[in-house]
Structures are given as structure tokens and as C-alpha cells.
Amino acid sequence: MDKLIITGGARLDGEIRISGAKNSALPILAATLLCDGPVTVANLPHLHDITTMIELFGRMGIEPVIDEKLAVEIDPRTIKTLIAPYELVKTMRASILVLGPMVARFGEAEVALPGGCAIGSRPVDLHIRGLEAMGAVIDVEGGYIKAKAPEGGLRGAHFFFDTVSVTGTENIMMAAALAKGRSVLANAAREPEVVDLANFLNAMGAKVSGAGTDTITIDGVERLHTTTYKVMPDRIETGTYLVAAAVTGGRVKVKDTDPTILEAVLEKLREAGAEITCGEDWIELNMHGKRPKAVNVRTAPYPAFPTDMQAQFISLNAIAEGTGAVIETIFENRFMHVYELHRMGAKIQVEGNTAIVTGTEKLKGAPVMATDLRASASLVISALIAEGDTLIDRIYHIDRGYECIEEKLQMLGAKIRRVPG
């Protein structure tokens, strides 16, 4: 396994381009299955999960065509099998996003349950119940969700999500695009990535309204036509590099992004003492060499503070002036990175879903291990400010969500290199 070696102490300074959003690109790729002709999706990030989704299409008989700018053309008319096999689905939970489009467009689907997921767990249960409300007959057997549309196709339905689910909202919204009649999704997810998917569906001729609110209305159409679409920028990658700049007391300008999709994060960075200026598609953060101030953070569904930025702000608080509380309300067991940060000298006390972080002037480099995607970003951020060398193992987690992270950080002046395992 590859590792990252980071020598701390360099103040970040410079400009980088933000990649397309993985959490937007994956459902948009799945939605291409709804079209009756070739669709081109641009601004895809070069990440393992994107490669896995494209490989999944290949297994189903679709041959994606990728150009030199990493735009991909997908023609779902060549599909040969409606099975999403476990060996691919287990590596990426977002594979379940092909379920709704396949049932809506082709009348059936067989999709493996995501790895480690029992059927009673809420996220998968919501996908199934939403499709059942539209008339689909679903059996779960042998680790697969086997779904069939009723005669005449899926029917529009009113569906209430008893828990806000981003992928659940996306899956049912995609299925409803080709269902007969009107569907209303209540207590729907409001994330920008959901809006981006709705915009893509509408670009193909769907009739989706209300995306970005908690009630989405979809009037089903008979067919969706070809289009070319550019994926939105990654708000979590944007926030991660801004926090990295803040932690090192530096100045970073991130380009090809959107300041309106991470206002909660920008507000917390201002509270930490950062000077932030924005344009239509760029954000610049300048700490003027100052140490950040500790901030209190509470994660909640969009538009509140995102859970995917929680780990990065724990790293900021770890070297900040004062003490800050970070409260995680979305996921259980999302403080695993704390124990790795302890190895670097961070003063963090975990009490249930709250991490109390007391800032210290100095962290020290140490061998640490990435435990999940965003946790690994927090280790990189802490390593940038730590004395000496930090060796980060299991960086395949980082590669799932950050395109060329060491190259982008090198452009900002960080002393970071990848070494083969």
C-alpha cells in the first residue's frame, strides 16, 4: 500500500483548481442509465470510486468512452445485463444508485447489498420502500436486492423519508423521472449534490422541481434525451484545502469552485480568524501568519455544517488558541481519527458524540493510519503543521475522495511525497 510522508512547518501559499464533486458525479453517472441515447458527463474527478462505477457499467455491457479531459460518454442502449455484482458493489456503497434508474428504464434490476449492510439498516431500507411505493416488487435474497416494475412501469407516489437520506432521495428521484404521474418526495435531502442531479435530469428533459428544499416534486415523462453536462465542484475538497491553509497560517486561492455551497464552513473559518474573499467561482483564505482561534462545530444535514468537514475542524482546533467542541450528529463512530491525532500530541477528549479539543501550539510528526476518507484528510492537515515527519499509512482512503492530493499540496508549497508500499 502507498503511504504519504509529510514534513511539517511549511506555510501554504498559492492557487489550485478544485475537482468535480464525487458525491455528485456518482449519482449523475447512474442517472445516465435513464436516457435513450448517449450522454456526456464532464468534470469528473479522477478517483477510484468513479473508476469503479465506470467498471460496473462495463460489466453490464455498456462501453463508456473517455476523452483526454476525463469527460465520459455513456450509451445505455448497449446494456446486456441488469445485475450489479457484489464484487464491485462491496467496494463502493454508492453502487446502489443504479437500482432506481434500472427499474425505471428497463423494468427490473438485481443489485448486491452494499458491503456490511443488513437489510434492516435505514439507508437501504429507504431505497427499497420508496420503490415499493411506486409499485415495484422487491425481494432480498442471497445478498441481492431483486426488483421488478409492475406491468406498465413504475407509478408516481408520495413518499416520506423518515430519516433524511441523500442517496435515498437521489435513487427515488431518478426512478420517479420515468414513472407515470406525479411523485412527491417529502423530508428529502437538500444537499447541493441532490440539486446537481436534479439539474442533470432536467437537462435530459425530466420535470423535477423543488430540489434544494425538503419537498421535491417529479412529474414523470416518457423518455429522456441526450445531453452534455458538467459536474459541480467538490465542496468538501474546497473546504479541506481552506482548512489546510488556515492551520498553516497561510494564504490559498481555490478556483473553479462555488462559494454558495459551503457557507456554513466559510462562516466557521471566519470565526477562526481567517480573512475570506469570494468571487463567482473562487474563494481566497488568508490567515496573515496568525494561529487560528478554536471554534465550536455541530454537524447537521445541509445547509448546516457538513459531517464530511468535521474531522478537518478537529485538526484545526487541535492547534488553535483555546478550546472547541465538535459535536457529530449524523454518523456514529466517526471519531476514529482522534486516536491517531493523539499520537501526534493532540489534546482531544471524546465524550459520546462530542470531541472536546484543547489547542496546543505544537504537534509532532508520528506514524499514523488513515481509518476513513475524511479522517485521512484530517491527518494530512495535522501533518502539515507538525514538527518533523509524519508517515500516513492506508492512504487508499484518501484516494477515494481527493484527486492528486499530494500534487495539489506541493503546488501550495507543502513538503509531501507519496512512497510505494
N, C-alpha and C positions, 0 to 999 in steps of 0.2 A: 504494500500500500504506500502511496505517495505521502510525503509529510511536508509541512511548511516550517522553515526556520526563519524567525523574525528577530532582528536585533533592534531593541527599542531605543527611543531617545530622539528620533528624527521628527521634526515638526512638519506636518503635511502642508503642502502648498502647491496649487496648480489647478488644472481643469481636466475633467473626464466626462465621457459620454455615458449616459445611463442606458442599459439594455431594455429590450421589451420585457413585459411582465410575464413570468412563468405562469402565475396563477390566473392570468387572462388568456395566455396562449393555449393552455391545455384544453379548457372548455371550448374555445374557438375552433381548435383543430377537431374536436369531437363533433362540433356543430356542422362541419363541412359534410358530414355523412347525410345531412338532411337535404342537400342540394341535388338537383337533377342534371348537373353538369360540372365541369371543372371549376374549382375555386382557388384563388391565390391568396395566401396569408403571408404578409411581410412583417419585418421587425421581430422575427422570432429570436429569442435568446439561444445561444449555443450552450445548451445544458443537457445533462444526462436524461432528465425526465422528458424533455422534448424528443430526444432521440428514441426513447422507449415508446412514446406514443406513435411516432412515425414507423417504428419497427412493428408495432401492433397492427397498424394499417397494412403493412407488408404481409403479415401473417394472414390477414383477412382477404388478400388478393388484390389490394389496391397498391399501385406503384407510384408513390409520391415522387415528384420531380423537383429537385432542389437546385436553385441557381447560386451564383457565386456570392450573392448578398444574403444568403440563407433565407430567401423567400421560398415557400414551398407551394407547389400546385398539386391539388388533390382532386382526383376524379372518382367519386364514389360509385359510378355506374359499373366499374370493373370488379366490384366486391364479389367474392366467391364463397365466403363462409361468414356466418353471423355469430361466431364463437370468439370470445376474448379469453385466451388460455391463462391458467393460473401462473405459469412460469413468468409471464410478463406482468400480470396484474399484481402479483405479490410484491413486486419491486416499486410499485407506484400506485397509491390509493386512488389517484385521480383517474385511473383507467375506468372506474365505474361510470364516468361521464359519457361513455359510448352507449350505455344502456338505453336511456331515453331516446336519443336520435335513431338508434337501430329499430326499436319497437315502433316508433312513429313512421319511419320511412319504409321499412321492409316488413313490418308486421310481426317480427319476432327477434329475440336475442338470447344469447347464452353467455353470461359474463361471470367470471370467477369472483367469489367474495374476496375483497381485499385481504391481504395477509394479516393474520392475527385478529380478524374481526368476527365476532359472534353475531348471529343474525339479530339477536335482541338489542344490540347496541343501537343507539338512537340514529346516528348519521345514516347507516344503510337502511334502517327501518323506514326512515322518512322517504327515501327514494322509492322504495317498494310501495308504500302506502299511497304515495302521490300518483304513481302509475296505475295502481288498482282503482283509485278514484276515477280515473279516466277510462276504466273498463278493461284494463289489461288483466290477464290471468297469469299469476306468478306462482311458481313452485321453487323452493330452495332445496336442492338435494345434491349430494356428492360435492358440496363446496361451491356449487354454481347457482346463480340466480337465472332461472329459465322463465322467460316472459313471452307472452303471446298477446297481440292486439285482438280485440273482438272482431267479428265479421263486420266489414265496413270501416274498420280503423278506429283509432282512439277517439274518444269523445271529450269535449271540453268539460271542465269540472271546477267547482270551487273547493280549494284545498287550503287548510290552515296548518302551518308548521308550528307544532307545539314547542319546538326549540328552533331558534334561528340557525339555519344551515346554509352555508354558501354553496357547496356542491349540490345539496338537495334542491335549492332554489334553481340552480343552473340546469340540472337534469330535467326537472319538471317543466321549466320554461321552454327548453328545447323541444321536448315531446309535444307540448301544447301548440308549438308553432305550426304543426301539420295536423292537429286534431280538428275534428268537426265541431264548430261552435266556439263559444267563448269560455276561456279559463280565467279564474281569478285566484292568484296566489296571495294569501294573507299571512302576515308576520314573516314576509320574505326578507332575505338578506339584502342589505343596502350598499354593499361594498362597490367601489369603482369598477372592480373586475366583472361584477354582475352587469353593471351598466354597459361596459365594453362589449360583453357578449350580446346584450340586447341590441346594441348599435349594429353589431355584425349581422345578427338575424334580420334586422330591418333593412340592412344593405342588400340582403338576398331577397327581400320582398315580404318578410314577415310583418305582422302587425302587433308589435309589443309596445305597451305604454306603461308608465309608472315606475320603470326601473330607476333605482336610487331612492325609492320610498319603500315603505313596508307593505304596499299593496301593488302587485303587478298584474296587469290585465293583458291577456293574449287572445286575439281573435284569429282562429286557425285559418290557414289558406291552403289551397290545393297543392301548390308546388312552390319551391324556392328556386330562384335563378342564380346564375353565376355572378361573381363579383370579385373584386380585389380589395383587400382590407389590411390596414396597418395596425398591429397590436399596440396598445397603450404602453407607456413607460412603467417600469417597475418601481412602485412607491417604497417598497421595503429596501431595495438596493439603494435608492436615493437616500432614505433615512439613515442607512448603515454608514455610508460614506460621510454624511454630515456629522454623525456622532463621532466617527473616527477623527475628523478634523477638530471637533470640539475638545476631545480628550487630549489631543496633542498640542492644543493651543494654537492651531494653525488656521489656514485660510484655504477653502476649497470651493470651486465653482462647478456645480453639476449641470450638464447640458442635456438637451433632448428629454426633459422631464416635465412634470406638471405640478406647480406649487399648490394647486387647489385640492389635490387628493391626499395631502398629508398635513393638513392644518393643525391637527392635534399634536403631531410630532414637532412641527416648527414652533408652536407655542411653548412647548416644554424646553426646547433648545434656547429660545429667547429668555425663558425663566432661569436657565442655567448660566446666562450671561453672554450668549452669542449675539453678535450683530448679524442680522439676516436681511438680505435684499433679494427681491424676486423680479423676474421678467415673465413673459408669457410662457417660455419653455426652459427657464433656467432658475437656479437658486444659488446664491453665494452665501457662505457662512464664514465669518471672520471672528476669531477669539482674541486677536491682537496680543497673542502670547500669554493670555490670562488662564488661570486654572478655573475650570467650571465650578459653579455652585451646585450643591445637591438639590435634587427635585423629587417630589412625591409623584408617583405614577400609579394609575389604576387602569388595567386593561378592560375593554368592553367592546361589543360589536360596533362597527363603523356607524357613525362618524367619530366615535370616541377613540381613545388611544389604542392602537393595534397590538394584539398579543405578540405578533411577529417582531415588534420592536422592544419588547420587554427586556430581553437578555442584553441588548446593546446598552440600554439605560442603566442596567445594573453595573455594567462596566464603567459607564460614565460616573455614576455615584461612587464607585469604588476608589476613584482618585480625586473626587470633588471636595470642596470645602463644606463641611457639615455632614449631616445625616439625612438620608432619604429613605422613604418606604416605597417598595414596589409591590403592588397587590395584583395577583393574577386571578382573574375571574372566569377565564374561558376554558383553559385546559388544566387538568390535574398533572402532577409530576412534571412541571415544566421549569423546575429549578435545578436540574441535574448539573448544569454548568457551574453552579455555585461552588460545588466541592472541588472543581478544577481550579476555580479562581482562588480558593483558599490556599492552594499550592503556590500561588504567586504572591501571597501575603495580603489578599483582600480581607476586609473585616465585614463579614456578612453573616447575619443570624436569620435562619428561616424558622418562621412560626406559622404552621399551616400553609395558607396560600399567600403569606406575606413575607417578603425579604426585607429586613432592616439592614441598610448599608451605611456604614460609617466610613467616610472618605479617609484615605491615607495618602500622604504626599508621594510615596514611592511603592511601586510593585516591583517584584523581582522575577526575572526570567526563570522558567522551570519547564520540564517536560509535562505536557498536558494532553488530554484526549478529547476530541470532539464527540459529543453524545447525540446531537441532532443538528439540523440545519442552522437555526438561528442561534443556538448555543455556541456553535462553532464560530459564528461571526463575533460573538462577544469575546471569545478567546483571542481572536485576531486583534480586536480593538485594544484589549488589555495588553497584549504583547507589544503593541506599537509604543506604549508609554513605559513599559517595564525596563528595569536595568538589566543589561546583558541579553543573552539569547533565550528565546522560548521556542521549543520544538512542539509543534501541534501534530498529533497523530490522528488517523482516521478522517482525513480531510475529504474523503468522498462525500461526506455530508455537506461540506462547503460547496463542492462542485455541483450539487443538486440545485443550488439556488443562486449562485454567484458566478457570472461569466468572467473568466480570466481575472480573478480577484488579485492575484499577485502582480499581474501586469499593470492593472489599473493603479494599485497602490504604489508600485515602482514609479509610475508616471507622476505621482504626487510626492515622491521623494522618500518613500518608506524603504527600509532595508529588509527586504523579504525575498526568499527564494524557495522554489519547490525542489525537493530532492526525491528521487525514486525510492520506493520501498524495497 
